[in-house]
Amino acid sequence: MHIPDGFLDARTALAGGAVAAAGVGAALAGVRRHLPARRVPIVGLTAAFVFAAQMLNFPVAAGTSGHLVGAVLAAVLLGPGAAVVAMTAVVVLQCLLFADGGVTALGANLFDMALVAPVAGYAVYR
């Protein structure tokens, strides 16, 4: 479920953005160190597939929407670090192109859908 603009106060939105930036930065550093260059296209293909699969939206409550989340699939295919990078691209594109979630809540949306979902899903998978 995407968090829209106006649901979070400024302090929570800033904290979510800071945590998301730190998590995505750590994932990027890990991917840079551990992902072979020949596997980089697979990250893009996975992100494209997840993006397409997540286009099926349904209303939840009070102006929010829900959809399939491909974070665990991405984590199983790519590993948790690369899945965080792929899911970050997906969530940012959904926010900016399709208004799924608000720009002010982007950090919180990244935290729950691009950080927690792939890492927790991968932990359960392992």
CORNORJO-V93263 format. One line per field, one symbol per residue. phi: phi as a letter, one per 40 degrees, with the letter a starting at -180 (. if undefined). psi: psi as a letter, one per 30 degrees, with the letter a starting at -180 (. if undefined). burial: b if it has 24 or more other C-alpha atoms within 12 Angstrom, else e. A space follows every 10 residues. Layout:
phi->???
psi->???
burial->???
This chain:
phi->.cccdgcbcc cccccccccc cccccccccc cdcbccdccc dccccccccc dccccccacb afgcbbacbc ccdccccbgc cccccccccc cccccccbfc gcccbdcccc dccbbccccc cccccc
psi->kkklkffkle eeeeeeeeee eeeeeeeeee eeefkkeffe feeeeeeeee eeegfjlkkd khgllllkkg eeeeeeefle eeeeeeeeee eeeeeeeghj llefgeeeee eeffdeeeee eeeee.
burial->bbbbeeebee eebeebbebb bebbeebbee beeeeeeeee eebbebbbbb beebbeeeee eeeebebebb bbbbbbbbbb bbbbbbbbbb bbbbbeeebb bbbbbbbbbb bbbbbbbbbb bbeeee
